[in-house]
Amino acid sequence: MFEKILIANRGEIALRIIRAAKELGVKTVAIYSEADRDSLHVRFADEAICIGPPPPNKSYLDIPRIISAAEVSGADAIHPGYGFLAENARFAEVCEDNKIVFIGPSPKHIEMMGDKAVARNRMEKAGVPVIPGSKGIISNVEEGQEIAKRIGYPVMIKATGGGGGKGMRMARDKREFETGFRMAQTEAEASFGDKRVYIEKLLLKPRHIEFQVLGDKYGSAVHLGERECSIQRRHQKLIEESPSPAMNEQIRRKIGKIAVKGVSSIGYNSAGTMEFLMDEKKHFYFMEMNTRIQVEHPVTEFVTGIDIVKKQIEVAAGEKLNLSQRDIDMQGHAIEVRVNAEDPEKFIPSAGKITALHIPGGPGVRIDTHIYQEYFVPPNYDSLLAKVITYGNSRKESIERMRRVLDELVIEGIKTTIPFHKKVMEHPDFIMGNIDTGFIERMNL
């Protein structure tokens, strides 16, 4: 096991990693920007090092500064969390070059699965069903229009190196394709420095369902069941739950086996997520793989009782997974809502000081957060304030518990998305599990 882990992140995920490390008897080093000097991850880590000013490219994205902090502190491993450098193959390579363990998959796996076109082809070869589309990168509008005509409109034009909904455009006909193709390229180049795009058939009213996977360096791999992530706005997940209300044990076994087959085919050796779209006939199609810990991992931890972050650290340290598929037993139901510092009507970021705060508790309640009263929410980073997770013996109990918790949760001084989540929890279609990725737009929430 490691002696000291540097956490190359901030906010709630940095605190989450600190907690896992402490339970494993491992010391932690927090890095922080000048804007995060008073953040809780700085306070609760064993050591803390300021690595630069607020802009991410001068702090949390500055690889040389992070490596220097690791060397100065004597850290023998780095955990990237999610976001920032978590899926940056070059960062993982630099860690290796400096004899520091990157707590995540190999640079090869990050690069392979981070390129969505390559990942799609690799999974298709492994027998994982994929959405009909182009076999690779589309070089020009005419080529794309020909493929779109063959597979049938509507189609989705997607950036190969994308994420977070960026570099994606829908096209319902030939004219929309031309405009969407250029817009997707422009946004992809601005966001990822890579303007390459590919095409997929657009599924109507799909559900977004992902499978949590774990693999080790000795060839073992398991899945921890699925998460339903269909409540989204502009391809950004807002609410997640496990298990999915659309699943049954037969489908879970079938798709879980496919997910494990996919990661085993590439020798994947960390925590990761296989993401699928499910159509109205319950056909599953591989969409992408995330080679990191997910924001929504707590719902899986609730229903399986497995600490995913600790497993991720143990596997990176060279330990065996020591889990077989027979050991995975999903019990009860968990729901997570992401409380963001945003106007709940316009979803515009809301920075500022938190003047009053009350964190609820009670049975089956977990709140992962880095905020406190008088904490100043900086405008420089992602707007996530807290992940509110409730667990119940049934989905009904989990929803009722979430309503109670959202009523008790008080965050004043800034605007938050709490009112939005209350509306969803009261919506008849959500209560019945009748959801898909277009739920929010269709219900005008």
MOFEN-V574143 format. One record per residue. N is the residue number from 1. BURIAL is b if it has 16 or more other C-alpha atoms within 10 Angstrom, else e. D_LAST is the distance of its C-alpha to the last C-alpha in Angstrom with 2 decimals. Layout:
n->N burial->BURIAL d_last->D_LAST
n->N burial->BURIAL d_last->D_LAST
This chain:
n->1 burial->e d_last->46.96
n->2 burial->b d_last->46.12
n->3 burial->e d_last->47.58
n->4 burial->b d_last->44.97
n->5 burial->b d_last->41.50
n->6 burial->b d_last->40.03
n->7 burial->b d_last->36.23
n->8 burial->b d_last->35.05
n->9 burial->b d_last->31.63
n->10 burial->b d_last->30.01
n->11 burial->b d_last->27.42
n->12 burial->b d_last->26.45
n->13 burial->b d_last->27.81
n->14 burial->b d_last->31.15
n->15 burial->b d_last->31.40
n->16 burial->b d_last->30.58
n->17 burial->b d_last->33.43
n->18 burial->b d_last->35.77
n->19 burial->b d_last->35.35
n->20 burial->b d_last->36.12
n->21 burial->b d_last->39.09
n->22 burial->e d_last->40.51
n->23 burial->e d_last->40.52
n->24 burial->e d_last->42.44
n->25 burial->e d_last->44.88
n->26 burial->b d_last->43.94
n->27 burial->b d_last->43.96
n->28 burial->b d_last->41.08
n->29 burial->b d_last->40.92
n->30 burial->b d_last->37.87
n->31 burial->b d_last->37.54
n->32 burial->b d_last->35.67
n->33 burial->b d_last->35.20
n->34 burial->e d_last->36.36
n->35 burial->b d_last->32.77
n->36 burial->b d_last->32.60
n->37 burial->e d_last->36.01
n->38 burial->e d_last->34.68
n->39 burial->b d_last->32.21
n->40 burial->b d_last->32.77
n->41 burial->b d_last->33.58
n->42 burial->b d_last->36.48
n->43 burial->e d_last->37.68
n->44 burial->b d_last->37.62
n->45 burial->b d_last->39.11
n->46 burial->b d_last->42.91
n->47 burial->b d_last->43.23
n->48 burial->b d_last->41.10
n->49 burial->b d_last->41.80
n->50 burial->b d_last->40.30
n->51 burial->b d_last->39.97
n->52 burial->b d_last->39.02
n->53 burial->e d_last->36.91
n->54 burial->b d_last->33.09
n->55 burial->b d_last->32.34
n->56 burial->e d_last->31.62
n->57 burial->e d_last->34.23
n->58 burial->e d_last->36.80
n->59 burial->b d_last->35.92
n->60 burial->b d_last->33.63
n->61 burial->b d_last->34.24
n->62 burial->b d_last->37.93
n->63 burial->b d_last->39.74
n->64 burial->e d_last->43.27
n->65 burial->b d_last->42.29
n->66 burial->b d_last->40.57
n->67 burial->b d_last->43.62
n->68 burial->e d_last->45.92
n->69 burial->b d_last->44.10
n->70 burial->b d_last->44.51
n->71 burial->e d_last->48.19
n->72 burial->e d_last->48.93
n->73 burial->b d_last->47.37
n->74 burial->e d_last->48.98
n->75 burial->b d_last->45.78
n->76 burial->b d_last->46.54
n->77 burial->b d_last->42.94
n->78 burial->b d_last->39.63
n->79 burial->b d_last->36.19
n->80 burial->b d_last->33.54
n->81 burial->b d_last->30.42
n->82 burial->b d_last->27.40
n->83 burial->b d_last->26.62
n->84 burial->b d_last->29.42
n->85 burial->b d_last->32.51
n->86 burial->b d_last->31.49
n->87 burial->b d_last->31.75
n->88 burial->b d_last->34.43
n->89 burial->b d_last->37.54
n->90 burial->e d_last->39.75
n->91 burial->b d_last->38.93
n->92 burial->b d_last->39.85
n->93 burial->b d_last->43.07
n->94 burial->b d_last->44.00
n->95 burial->b d_last->43.59
n->96 burial->e d_last->45.96
n->97 burial->e d_last->48.39
n->98 burial->e d_last->48.61
n->99 burial->e d_last->49.17
n->100 burial->b d_last->45.87
n->101 burial->b d_last->43.84
n->102 burial->b d_last->40.31
n->103 burial->b d_last->38.23
n->104 burial->b d_last->36.46
n->105 burial->b d_last->37.64
n->106 burial->b d_last->40.46
n->107 burial->b d_last->40.04
n->108 burial->e d_last->40.85
n->109 burial->b d_last->37.94
n->110 burial->b d_last->35.45
n->111 burial->b d_last->36.71
n->112 burial->b d_last->36.87
n->113 burial->b d_last->33.39
n->114 burial->b d_last->31.81
n->115 burial->b d_last->32.89
n->116 burial->b d_last->30.46
n->117 burial->b d_last->32.99
n->118 burial->b d_last->35.78
n->119 burial->b d_last->33.72
n->120 burial->b d_last->32.81
n->121 burial->e d_last->36.53
n->122 burial->b d_last->37.72
n->123 burial->b d_last->35.44
n->124 burial->e d_last->36.43
n->125 burial->e d_last->40.07
n->126 burial->b d_last->39.44
n->127 burial->e d_last->38.25
n->128 burial->b d_last->34.51
n->129 burial->b d_last->32.63
n->130 burial->b d_last->30.85
n->131 burial->b d_last->28.65
n->132 burial->e d_last->31.01
n->133 burial->b d_last->31.44
n->134 burial->b d_last->33.91
n->135 burial->e d_last->36.58
n->136 burial->b d_last->36.25
n->137 burial->b d_last->35.54
n->138 burial->b d_last->35.28
n->139 burial->e d_last->37.70
n->140 burial->e d_last->37.02
n->141 burial->e d_last->34.96
n->142 burial->e d_last->37.58
n->143 burial->e d_last->37.73
n->144 burial->b d_last->33.97
n->145 burial->b d_last->33.89
n->146 burial->e d_last->36.69
n->147 burial->b d_last->34.88
n->148 burial->b d_last->31.64
n->149 burial->e d_last->33.80
n->150 burial->e d_last->35.44
n->151 burial->b d_last->32.41
n->152 burial->b d_last->30.45
n->153 burial->b d_last->27.41
n->154 burial->b d_last->24.52
n->155 burial->b d_last->25.24
n->156 burial->b d_last->23.74
n->157 burial->b d_last->25.88
n->158 burial->b d_last->25.73
n->159 burial->b d_last->27.61
n->160 burial->b d_last->30.17
n->161 burial->b d_last->29.91
n->162 burial->b d_last->26.17
n->163 burial->b d_last->23.47
n->164 burial->e d_last->20.04
n->165 burial->e d_last->18.88
n->166 burial->b d_last->21.56
n->167 burial->b d_last->24.07
n->168 burial->b d_last->22.04
n->169 burial->b d_last->21.85
n->170 burial->b d_last->21.30
n->171 burial->b d_last->24.13
n->172 burial->e d_last->24.33
n->173 burial->e d_last->27.91
n->174 burial->b d_last->30.92
n->175 burial->e d_last->30.05
n->176 burial->e d_last->26.56
n->177 burial->b d_last->28.30
n->178 burial->b d_last->30.69
n->179 burial->e d_last->28.13
n->180 burial->b d_last->25.80
n->181 burial->b d_last->28.86
n->182 burial->b d_last->29.98
n->183 burial->b d_last->26.62
n->184 burial->b d_last->26.17
n->185 burial->b d_last->29.75
n->186 burial->b d_last->29.39
n->187 burial->b d_last->26.30
n->188 burial->b d_last->27.94
n->189 burial->b d_last->31.15
n->190 burial->e d_last->29.57
n->191 burial->b d_last->27.53
n->192 burial->b d_last->30.05
n->193 burial->e d_last->33.30
n->194 burial->b d_last->33.36
n->195 burial->b d_last->32.45
n->196 burial->b d_last->33.23
n->197 burial->b d_last->30.75
n->198 burial->b d_last->30.84
n->199 burial->b d_last->29.18
n->200 burial->b d_last->27.47
n->201 burial->b d_last->26.59
n->202 burial->b d_last->22.84
n->203 burial->b d_last->21.89
n->204 burial->e d_last->19.49
n->205 burial->b d_last->16.78
n->206 burial->b d_last->18.41
n->207 burial->b d_last->17.81
n->208 burial->b d_last->18.56
n->209 burial->b d_last->21.31
n->210 burial->b d_last->23.75
n->211 burial->b d_last->27.12
n->212 burial->b d_last->28.57
n->213 burial->b d_last->32.19
n->214 burial->b d_last->35.18
n->215 burial->b d_last->38.48
n->216 burial->b d_last->41.73
n->217 burial->b d_last->44.69
n->218 burial->e d_last->46.77
n->219 burial->e d_last->44.84
n->220 burial->b d_last->42.86
n->221 burial->b d_last->39.18
n->222 burial->b d_last->36.76
n->223 burial->b d_last->33.10
n->224 burial->b d_last->31.22
n->225 burial->b d_last->28.91
n->226 burial->b d_last->25.41
n->227 burial->b d_last->21.96
n->228 burial->b d_last->18.75
n->229 burial->b d_last->16.48
n->230 burial->b d_last->14.11
n->231 burial->b d_last->10.77
n->232 burial->b d_last->10.90
n->233 burial->b d_last->9.74
n->234 burial->e d_last->12.74
n->235 burial->e d_last->14.90
n->236 burial->e d_last->14.46
n->237 burial->b d_last->14.24
n->238 burial->b d_last->12.13
n->239 burial->b d_last->13.20
n->240 burial->b d_last->16.55
n->241 burial->b d_last->18.84
n->242 burial->b d_last->22.40
n->243 burial->b d_last->23.64
n->244 burial->b d_last->21.28
n->245 burial->b d_last->20.76
n->246 burial->e d_last->21.90
n->247 burial->e d_last->25.17
n->248 burial->e d_last->28.59
n->249 burial->e d_last->31.70
n->250 burial->e d_last->33.33
n->251 burial->e d_last->30.56
n->252 burial->b d_last->30.19
n->253 burial->e d_last->33.93
n->254 burial->e d_last->33.99
n->255 burial->b d_last->31.21
n->256 burial->b d_last->32.28
n->257 burial->e d_last->35.79
n->258 burial->b d_last->34.67
n->259 burial->b d_last->32.80
n->260 burial->b d_last->35.93
n->261 burial->b d_last->38.12
n->262 burial->b d_last->36.16
n->263 burial->b d_last->36.51
n->264 burial->b d_last->40.07
n->265 burial->e d_last->41.06
n->266 burial->b d_last->40.61
n->267 burial->b d_last->41.93
n->268 burial->b d_last->38.75
n->269 burial->b d_last->39.58
n->270 burial->b d_last->36.66
n->271 burial->b d_last->33.17
n->272 burial->b d_last->30.79
n->273 burial->b d_last->27.92
n->274 burial->b d_last->28.15
n->275 burial->b d_last->24.83
n->276 burial->b d_last->24.44
n->277 burial->b d_last->22.27
n->278 burial->b d_last->22.76
n->279 burial->b d_last->22.71
n->280 burial->e d_last->22.41
n->281 burial->e d_last->26.14
n->282 burial->e d_last->25.79
n->283 burial->e d_last->27.66
n->284 burial->b d_last->27.12
n->285 burial->b d_last->27.49
n->286 burial->b d_last->28.14
n->287 burial->b d_last->25.87
n->288 burial->b d_last->27.16
n->289 burial->b d_last->28.69
n->290 burial->b d_last->27.84
n->291 burial->b d_last->31.17
n->292 burial->b d_last->30.11
n->293 burial->b d_last->28.59
n->294 burial->b d_last->24.81
n->295 burial->b d_last->22.33
n->296 burial->b d_last->21.38
n->297 burial->b d_last->25.04
n->298 burial->b d_last->25.07
n->299 burial->b d_last->23.50
n->300 burial->b d_last->26.44
n->301 burial->b d_last->28.86
n->302 burial->b d_last->27.82
n->303 burial->b d_last->28.39
n->304 burial->b d_last->31.51
n->305 burial->e d_last->33.11
n->306 burial->e d_last->33.91
n->307 burial->e d_last->33.57
n->308 burial->b d_last->32.43
n->309 burial->b d_last->33.22
n->310 burial->b d_last->36.71
n->311 burial->b d_last->37.30
n->312 burial->b d_last->36.30
n->313 burial->b d_last->38.83
n->314 burial->b d_last->41.51
n->315 burial->b d_last->41.31
n->316 burial->b d_last->41.54
n->317 burial->b d_last->44.63
n->318 burial->e d_last->46.26
n->319 burial->e d_last->45.85
n->320 burial->b d_last->45.36
n->321 burial->b d_last->42.05
n->322 burial->e d_last->43.94
n->323 burial->e d_last->41.23
n->324 burial->e d_last->41.59
n->325 burial->e d_last->38.96
n->326 burial->e d_last->40.61
n->327 burial->e d_last->39.83
n->328 burial->b d_last->36.03
n->329 burial->e d_last->34.83
n->330 burial->b d_last->31.14
n->331 burial->b d_last->30.75
n->332 burial->b d_last->27.85
n->333 burial->b d_last->24.15
n->334 burial->b d_last->22.26
n->335 burial->b d_last->18.64
n->336 burial->b d_last->17.76
n->337 burial->b d_last->14.83
n->338 burial->b d_last->15.31
n->339 burial->b d_last->15.31
n->340 burial->b d_last->15.55
n->341 burial->b d_last->17.13
n->342 burial->b d_last->14.34
n->343 burial->b d_last->12.68
n->344 burial->b d_last->9.26
n->345 burial->e d_last->8.15
n->346 burial->e d_last->10.34
n->347 burial->e d_last->11.05
n->348 burial->e d_last->14.66
n->349 burial->b d_last->17.28
n->350 burial->b d_last->18.84
n->351 burial->b d_last->22.44
n->352 burial->e d_last->24.92
n->353 burial->b d_last->26.75
n->354 burial->b d_last->25.38
n->355 burial->e d_last->27.24
n->356 burial->e d_last->26.44
n->357 burial->b d_last->25.44
n->358 burial->e d_last->25.53
n->359 burial->b d_last->25.11
n->360 burial->b d_last->24.91
n->361 burial->e d_last->27.19
n->362 burial->e d_last->28.55
n->363 burial->e d_last->29.17
n->364 burial->b d_last->27.00
n->365 burial->b d_last->25.17
n->366 burial->b d_last->25.32
n->367 burial->b d_last->23.87
n->368 burial->b d_last->24.83
n->369 burial->b d_last->24.81
n->370 burial->b d_last->27.18
n->371 burial->b d_last->26.28
n->372 burial->b d_last->28.44
n->373 burial->e d_last->29.02
n->374 burial->e d_last->30.30
n->375 burial->b d_last->29.00
n->376 burial->b d_last->28.12
n->377 burial->b d_last->25.08
n->378 burial->b d_last->26.53
n->379 burial->e d_last->24.77
n->380 burial->e d_last->26.61
n->381 burial->b d_last->24.73
n->382 burial->e d_last->21.54
n->383 burial->b d_last->19.14
n->384 burial->b d_last->19.11
n->385 burial->b d_last->20.38
n->386 burial->b d_last->20.41
n->387 burial->b d_last->19.78
n->388 burial->b d_last->19.40
n->389 burial->b d_last->20.89
n->390 burial->b d_last->21.78
n->391 burial->b d_last->24.34
n->392 burial->b d_last->25.47
n->393 burial->e d_last->27.94
n->394 burial->e d_last->25.22
n->395 burial->b d_last->21.52
n->396 burial->e d_last->21.20
n->397 burial->b d_last->23.08
n->398 burial->b d_last->21.12
n->399 burial->b d_last->17.76
n->400 burial->b d_last->19.63
n->401 burial->b d_last->21.16
n->402 burial->b d_last->17.94
n->403 burial->b d_last->16.72
n->404 burial->e d_last->20.14
n->405 burial->b d_last->20.18
n->406 burial->b d_last->16.90
n->407 burial->e d_last->18.41
n->408 burial->e d_last->21.59
n->409 burial->e d_last->20.39
n->410 burial->e d_last->21.25
n->411 burial->b d_last->20.94
n->412 burial->e d_last->22.06
n->413 burial->b d_last->23.24
n->414 burial->b d_last->20.27
n->415 burial->b d_last->16.50
n->416 burial->b d_last->14.65
n->417 burial->b d_last->11.35
n->418 burial->b d_last->12.55
n->419 burial->e d_last->10.30
n->420 burial->b d_last->7.14
n->421 burial->b d_last->9.45
n->422 burial->b d_last->10.61
n->423 burial->e d_last->7.57
n->424 burial->b d_last->7.73
n->425 burial->b d_last->11.46
n->426 burial->e d_last->11.51
n->427 burial->e d_last->9.74
n->428 burial->e d_last->12.88
n->429 burial->e d_last->12.36
n->430 burial->b d_last->11.91
n->431 burial->b d_last->14.87
n->432 burial->e d_last->16.82
n->433 burial->e d_last->16.25
n->434 burial->e d_last->15.07
n->435 burial->b d_last->13.06
n->436 burial->b d_last->13.72
n->437 burial->b d_last->12.96
n->438 burial->b d_last->10.85
n->439 burial->b d_last->8.50
n->440 burial->b d_last->5.28
n->441 burial->e d_last->6.67
n->442 burial->e d_last->7.95
n->443 burial->e d_last->5.45
n->444 burial->e d_last->3.78
n->445 burial->e d_last->0.00
